[in-house]
């Protein structure tokens, strides 16, 4: 995954998932997270994803979507529902989910020098 998602011109939607993992070191978590990233990318309306995390288990994942229907479809996807249940049962100590409409964005990029 690229560090910064390439998104279209606004408006579009962002789902911000801020989480704190439990201290349980579960190998299944990494596999599930990778699978969810791959599966989300296949969903209609998916625009991209960004993720950062630290050694304490704190993380922020932002996924971008074309509209609220696309977000609802992803939220209700059967395999995603299973991962959500596992997250609540064993992987997350705390999480917060926010859904936002992106009205404006701006980009800065250093021009490559040759």
VEXFI-392891 format. One record per residue (C-alpha): residue number from 0; residue in one letter; chain; x, y, z. Coordinates in steps of 0.001 Angstrom, whole numbers, plus 500000, padded with zeros to 6 digits. Layout:
BEGIN
NUM|A|A|X|Y|Z $
...
This chain:
BEGIN
0|X|A|500000|500000|500000 $
1|X|A|501270|503490|499159 $
2|X|A|501834|505735|502149 $
3|X|A|499350|508385|500975 $
4|X|A|496172|507372|499155 $
5|X|A|495436|508987|495812 $
6|X|A|491874|510265|496172 $
7|X|A|489598|511949|493630 $
8|X|A|488330|515501|493804 $
9|X|A|485943|515997|496745 $
10|X|A|483383|515274|497864 $
11|X|A|484104|511756|499054 $
12|X|A|484061|510052|502452 $
13|X|A|486694|509043|504990 $
14|X|A|486290|506360|507635 $
15|X|A|488775|506984|510449 $
16|X|A|489463|503958|512634 $
17|X|A|491562|504848|515681 $
18|X|A|492491|501852|517809 $
19|X|A|494489|500564|520731 $
20|X|A|495331|496868|520544 $
21|X|A|495325|494572|523533 $
22|X|A|498649|493230|524763 $
23|X|A|497748|489847|523273 $
24|X|A|500252|488991|520550 $
25|X|A|497962|487201|518150 $
26|X|A|499443|486096|514816 $
27|X|A|495912|485950|513418 $
28|X|A|495609|489725|513766 $
29|X|A|498222|490501|511115 $
30|X|A|496702|488014|508699 $
31|X|A|493197|489379|509304 $
32|X|A|494347|492983|508879 $
33|X|A|496052|492125|505589 $
34|X|A|492970|490247|504372 $
35|X|A|490674|493160|505295 $
36|X|A|492913|495589|503382 $
37|X|A|492851|493346|500322 $
38|X|A|489102|492714|500584 $
39|X|A|488226|496382|501125 $
40|X|A|490144|497279|497960 $
41|X|A|487824|494992|495974 $
42|X|A|484634|496687|497185 $
43|X|A|482668|499033|494906 $
44|X|A|483266|502629|495958 $
45|X|A|486633|501988|497652 $
46|X|A|489106|504804|496935 $
47|X|A|492162|503998|499053 $
48|X|A|493579|503563|502535 $
49|X|A|496257|504993|504817 $
50|X|A|497561|503410|508015 $
51|X|A|500014|504343|510745 $
52|X|A|500761|502529|513970 $
53|X|A|503304|502502|516748 $
54|X|A|505001|500000|519008 $
55|X|A|502416|500485|521787 $
56|X|A|499641|499092|519574 $
57|X|A|498047|502482|518890 $
58|X|A|497025|502894|515249 $
59|X|A|494988|505030|512892 $
60|X|A|493605|503668|509652 $
61|X|A|491758|505946|507254 $
62|X|A|489847|504399|504384 $
63|X|A|488311|506510|501624 $
64|X|A|484984|505796|499934 $
65|X|A|482907|507298|497158 $
66|X|A|479667|507424|499159 $
67|X|A|477843|506315|502296 $
68|X|A|476275|503301|500545 $
69|X|A|479754|501941|499779 $
70|X|A|480712|502349|503453 $
71|X|A|477541|500583|504608 $
72|X|A|478147|497710|502195 $
73|X|A|481694|497268|503484 $
74|X|A|480526|497483|507095 $
75|X|A|478042|494654|506450 $
76|X|A|480352|492420|504362 $
77|X|A|480223|488923|505908 $
78|X|A|483982|488432|506236 $
79|X|A|484411|491968|507590 $
80|X|A|481695|491289|510194 $
81|X|A|483690|488247|511370 $
82|X|A|486847|490352|511681 $
83|X|A|484935|493031|513604 $
84|X|A|483721|490406|516083 $
85|X|A|487256|489055|516543 $
86|X|A|488496|492597|517106 $
87|X|A|486013|493175|519909 $
88|X|A|486661|489740|521442 $
89|X|A|490454|489672|521441 $
90|X|A|492394|492244|519402 $
91|X|A|491248|495687|520558 $
92|X|A|491297|497233|523989 $
93|X|A|489586|500346|522622 $
94|X|A|488657|501770|519250 $
95|X|A|486780|504713|517843 $
96|X|A|485223|504898|514377 $
97|X|A|484430|508174|512647 $
98|X|A|482774|508698|509268 $
99|X|A|483443|512060|507625 $
100|X|A|482539|513753|504372 $
101|X|A|485604|515306|502764 $
102|X|A|484595|518681|501387 $
103|X|A|488017|520005|500508 $
104|X|A|491540|518660|500253 $
105|X|A|494941|520047|499343 $
106|X|A|498174|518339|498374 $
107|X|A|501839|519284|498530 $
108|X|A|504559|517255|496903 $
109|X|A|508209|518117|496358 $
110|X|A|509003|518025|492668 $
111|X|A|511454|515294|491771 $
112|X|A|514879|516556|490782 $
113|X|A|516786|514991|487925 $
